[in-house]
């Protein structure tokens, strides 16, 4: 069956450290993968996308890697801040027609 | 630029009742999505429109759910009759593109539905 897996357990880290979140998938060959942030009571907000032919993408304190052999994406937040606390979702375009499947998300808690 | 608007924000109904949700996408966005997000899970795509045509509705429970996007702008999602397991947040999203390519989705705040 088709799956997108993210750590269901919350990730607790200290302010200033690097947070690393994982997104694993099976049975897909996505053209690209996206990461979203979702705060309680709000809709997801787009953060970054990475294409299948890209290994790494950066935006300010955010970095995404994409390994199509391992079928895995890693999402890093460097110098984390309490304001980074949220749920982070990965989404795959499985159809090349912008049909997205989302993972269940990982809750990040950054402690001051 | 105004974001994606949804209403109502909250709705409480009894099982077997009907409910409708409304979405107004970002102006000029051709593609509109409806997602269902159950507590603790990621959004699940229910239906995808491109302009006023359906691109994908393979995960829409068609015996009770329906959606339309008249004139290729606003959209409504209806549940009739509602079941307890329909309790969730219903998210509307839109994206600019009309075909293929890389698209970024912009989400509305969602409608939180509780079925008693």
Contacts between the chains, C-beta under 8 A, distances in Angstrom:
chain1	res1	chain2	res2	distance
A	4	B	42	7.7
A	6	B	42	7.9
A	31	B	102	7.8
A	32	B	102	5.8
A	34	B	104	7.5
A	34	B	105	7.9
A	41	B	109	7.5
A	41	B	110	8.0
A	42	B	109	5.9
A	42	B	110	7.5
A	43	B	4	7.5
A	43	B	91	5.3
A	43	B	93	7.3
A	43	B	107	3.1
A	43	B	108	5.4
A	43	B	109	5.5
A	43	B	110	5.4
A	44	B	43	6.9
A	44	B	91	7.6
A	44	B	105	7.8
A	44	B	107	5.1
A	45	B	107	7.1
A	46	B	104	4.9
A	46	B	105	6.5
A	46	B	106	7.2
A	49	B	102	6.4
A	49	B	104	7.1
A	51	B	102	7.2
A	89	B	42	5.4
A	89	B	43	7.5
A	91	B	42	7.9
A	91	B	105	8.0
A	93	B	103	7.9
A	95	B	56	7.6
A	96	B	100	6.5
A	97	B	55	6.6
A	97	B	56	7.7
A	97	B	99	7.7
A	97	B	100	6.5
A	98	B	31	6.4
A	98	B	48	7.5
A	98	B	95	6.5
A	98	B	97	6.7
A	98	B	100	7.5
A	98	B	101	7.8
A	98	B	103	4.5
A	99	B	45	6.5
A	99	B	48	6.1
A	99	B	55	7.4
A	99	B	56	5.3
A	100	B	33	7.7
A	100	B	45	6.3
A	100	B	105	7.0
A	101	B	45	7.2
A	102	B	35	7.9
A	102	B	42	3.4
A	102	B	43	4.8
A	102	B	44	7.3
A	103	B	42	5.2
A	104	B	40	7.0
A	104	B	41	5.2
A	104	B	42	4.7
A	105	B	41	7.9
A	105	B	42	5.4
